Amino acid sequence: MGCNGSKKVTSEEKNKDIMVDYFADNGFGNTVAIVQHPSGVYHKGITYVAYQGPLEDPYVVSYNHKTKEWKGPFKAGISEMGKDPNRKKKIDNHGKPALLIDNEGYIHITFGGHGGMRKHGENPLGNHGYGKNLHAVSKKPLDISSWETLDNVSLFGTYSQFVKMDNGDIYFFYRHGAHRSDWVYQKSTDNGKTFGEPVSFLKHKRRTDIEAEDSWYPWVSRGNGGDIIVAFDYHICRDKNNPQDTRGHIPERHNLYYMLFDTKTGEWKNVKNELLEIPLTKEMADEKTLVKKIPDDWTFQAITDVDPNGNPHVGVLVGPDIGAKRSGPKRMQHFRWNGKEWLQSKNTNLPRGNGDIEVTSAKEVSIYLESETNNDVGEIARWDSFDGGDTFKKNKVFLQRENSGFVISALIDNPHPDARIIVGEKEKGSDFRKMYLLGDNGPIKRVKKNFGKIKK
């Protein structure tokens, strides 16, 4: 007691109600990415978020928008990656979780895969990589505290992407192995209890003109009605030792493509409503689905959305080939279909950085981007267009940090205005990241003490 009879307050007690603008500090590596999506879902007043945590294991949190209550992080499974201290590449980063809620309220995540390993057996649709694709489901509806890992999807998956249709059907898209593999989907009609066999929709195959194989990077999302829309670019998967390019196997990607899958008829079509033969080959992709030929510069991470009339908008990052094993800085390019042809945005002010696209009307388009300003300030901002994508202007800044960069998720599925996107802050000198849930009012805050102890 002090001389006035008051109790001495410890520093821990003083700090117990400190509010911070991040919801966790155990994000690990590239904790979220556009390609693995959705990383979050808004459902019945609560936003559910998944991200990559320590040892590349998946973690899940939830936020109740009415009560302001956070729950988690809870570890939802154990990845086969991130556990080998002798592995040259410390963090693989390909097994980040995608999250979905089925019509019975059970929460699903897939995680841990970079194509599977030879010890897992023969890969009938491609080659081997690392890790093991896993599927975990919450033991109770809308309860993130306990999980069960199932054995009902291909272990050779990587780049997990979930789509749920209005009738409850679940489509699980992924690459069936490492670079030299088909892209496939598996379908579930019983809320993820069972899945059908993998169905190839993009074909890998050996080229005959150069020493390389055809490879792909699609991004899959809901369109209108029963449509699933796909934007994708092409990877020249060169042999390590080839006479055409002394750089060997490099992350060289070109061109931009678009197609859709009518899940009600089972037909794949291009933007002109012409039927496509699946799995799509490089030759047919060039003939039927090309948005823009980009033969010299390198591309990365296509994204797409459609307006209420079904006309697609497509974005892709584009950077120059500088003769190195990486391209120069990439900047977002935007294209839209006007019913007759693809038009490219006139705007050249979009910053260098990655992001996702949202189309709300024929004239209104938003792109959510992570970027760095000229003053070394990391920034998450929304760039809006009110002329159908001809021009964009930065209208909303969600988060800024000096001397930091960010990794960014795709848009949360059915987002609440206060929780549209998930980001991890890349701080220099550390593999761990602070995790933010961002919306129209900036980051949603949390009492720091509430995530001091990670739930197992």
DABELLIN-V571801 format. One record per run of one state. SS is the DSSP state (h for helix, s for strand, l for the rest). FROM is the first residue (numbers start at 0). LEN is the number of residues. If there is no record, write none. Layout:
ss=SS from=FROM len=LEN
ss=SS from=FROM len=LEN
This chain:
ss=l from=0 len=10
ss=h from=10 len=4
ss=l from=14 len=4
ss=s from=18 len=2
ss=l from=20 len=3
ss=s from=23 len=5
ss=l from=28 len=8
ss=s from=36 len=1
ss=l from=37 len=2
ss=s from=39 len=4
ss=l from=43 len=2
ss=s from=45 len=7
ss=l from=52 len=1
ss=h from=53 len=3
ss=l from=56 len=1
ss=s from=57 len=7
ss=l from=64 len=5
ss=s from=69 len=6
ss=l from=75 len=22
ss=s from=97 len=4
ss=l from=101 len=5
ss=s from=106 len=9
ss=l from=115 len=2
ss=h from=117 len=3
ss=l from=120 len=9
ss=s from=129 len=9
ss=l from=138 len=8
ss=s from=146 len=4
ss=l from=150 len=6
ss=s from=156 len=8
ss=l from=164 len=5
ss=s from=169 len=7
ss=l from=176 len=6
ss=s from=182 len=6
ss=l from=188 len=10
ss=s from=198 len=4
ss=l from=202 len=2
ss=s from=204 len=2
ss=l from=206 len=5
ss=s from=211 len=11
ss=l from=222 len=4
ss=s from=226 len=12
ss=l from=238 len=14
ss=s from=252 len=10
ss=l from=262 len=4
ss=s from=266 len=3
ss=l from=269 len=5
ss=s from=274 len=1
ss=l from=275 len=4
ss=s from=279 len=1
ss=l from=280 len=1
ss=h from=281 len=7
ss=l from=288 len=1
ss=s from=289 len=3
ss=l from=292 len=5
ss=s from=297 len=9
ss=l from=306 len=5
ss=s from=311 len=8
ss=l from=319 len=11
ss=s from=330 len=7
ss=l from=337 len=4
ss=s from=341 len=3
ss=l from=344 len=7
ss=s from=351 len=1
ss=l from=352 len=2
ss=s from=354 len=5
ss=l from=359 len=5
ss=s from=364 len=8
ss=l from=372 len=4
ss=s from=376 len=9
ss=l from=385 len=7
ss=s from=392 len=10
ss=l from=402 len=2
ss=s from=404 len=4
ss=l from=408 len=4
ss=s from=412 len=1
ss=l from=413 len=2
ss=s from=415 len=1
ss=l from=416 len=2
ss=s from=418 len=1
ss=l from=419 len=1
ss=s from=420 len=6
ss=l from=426 len=5
ss=s from=431 len=8
ss=l from=439 len=2
ss=s from=441 len=2
ss=l from=443 len=2
ss=s from=445 len=2
ss=h from=447 len=4
ss=l from=451 len=3
ss=s from=454 len=1
ss=l from=455 len=1
